[in-house]
């Protein structure tokens, strides 16, 4: 039996098999923790700094939406690190909302946060019901040859 280090896993490109789950009180004071964890997740997935920054903004926006628009005591953020990809799922047990209202263009009723998130990640999957809301954001690493030259 061998023991694999995190560095060995990264070299093999296997990611981290188990998700990291963070449960946060529904208060803006704790959003920094969500940003710190996603920063580490991006680094473990070998993302470029620009990609990590986009992930931090997306997580901040998603978590801020929970704090502002739900009346829950706490919510979860699940970080899954795959080879070249980070999946982040924000889960709350609030009353949910009509997804159709916020999947169109932003309006006077809101939707700006979701538009920002969509611009920062490659894929967004949003499910909401009376049992709560689940927002999954998927970001793939920018290939090194696609980066602007310094």
N, C-alpha and C positions, 0 to 999 in steps of 0.2 A: 504494500500500500504506500502511495506517495502523497505528499502534501503539496498542493499547488498554492503558490503565492498569487497575490493580485497581479503582480507584474508578469508572471507566467501566463495568466489568463489573458491579459492584455496582448501579449505577444502572439498568442494563438488566435486572438480575435474572437474569443468566446463570450465576451461580455460577462455579466454577473447573473447567474441563473435565478436567483430569488429577488423579487422586487424589494425596494426599500420603502417602508410605509411610515409616514410621519402623520401623527394626529396632532392637530393644532387647535387651541382655543380660538373661537371666532372673534378675534380682536386684531386690529392692525399692528399692534406691538409685536406680534409673532411672525409677521410676513418676512422679516429678515432671515429667519430660520429656513423658510421655504426656499429663499434665494440662495442661501449657503449650500443647502443640500443639492439643489439643481446645478450649482456651479461645480461641485465635486462630481456629480454624475456626468456632466459634460466633459470634464477632464478625464474621467475614467474611460469614457467612450472615445477619447483622443480627438475631441472636437477642437477646432481652431478657436481662438479667443472671441472672434466675432460671432461664431455660432453659440458659444456659451453665453455671451451677452444677450443674444436674441432669446435664448431659453429662459434666462433670468427675467427678462421683461414679460414674456408670455406667462410664466408662473406667477409673477407679481400681479398681473392683470386678472388672471383666473381666480387667484386667492382673494384679491380685493373685491371681486364680484360677489364671492360668497359672503365676505364680511359685510358688505354694503346691502346686499339684496336678500339675505336669508335671516331667519331668526333662530338659528341653531346655536348650541353652546360650543360645538366643535365640528371640525371637518377633517377629512383625510386627504393626503396627497401621496400618491403611489408613484415611485420612480422606478422604471425598468430600464436597465442598461443592456443594450444588445450591441453586437459588432457594428460600429458606425451609425448607431441609431439610439436615441433616447425617447422613451415613451413616458409621458407624465399624465396621470389621471387624477383629477380633482373631484372628490366625492363629498356631497353633503346630503343630509337627510331632511332638508327643508321641504317646503310644500310644492316645489317645482314651478314650472311656468310653461307657457305655450311656445315651444321651440320655433314654430313657423313665424311668430312675430319677430323674432330676433335673427333669423337666418337670412333675411333680406338686407338691403342697404340700411345703414344706421339712419335713424329718424329722431323726431322729437321725443319718442318713447324710449330711446336708448339704442343699444346694439353697437355702440362704439367700441366697447371692450372686446367683444367677439370679433369685430373687424380687425382690431389691432392684433389679436391673437392669431387670426388667420394669416395675417401678413408676416408673422414671425416664425411660423412652423409650416411643415409640409402638408400635414393632414390634421383635420379636426373632426372628432366624432362627438356629437352632443346628444345625450338622451336625458329627458326630464319627464317626471311624472309626479303624482301627489306624494310618492314615497321619497323623492329627492332628485338630485341632478348629478349626472356623471359626465364630465368633460375630459375627453382623452385628446392629448396633443402629441403628435409624432413629429420628430425632427431628425432628419438624416444629416450626417456630417457633410460639409461642403468638400468636394474632392479638391486636393491640393492644386491641381492644374486649373481649377476654376476661380481661384483666389486672385484678387487684383495684385499686381506687383507693387512692391513698396518703393 
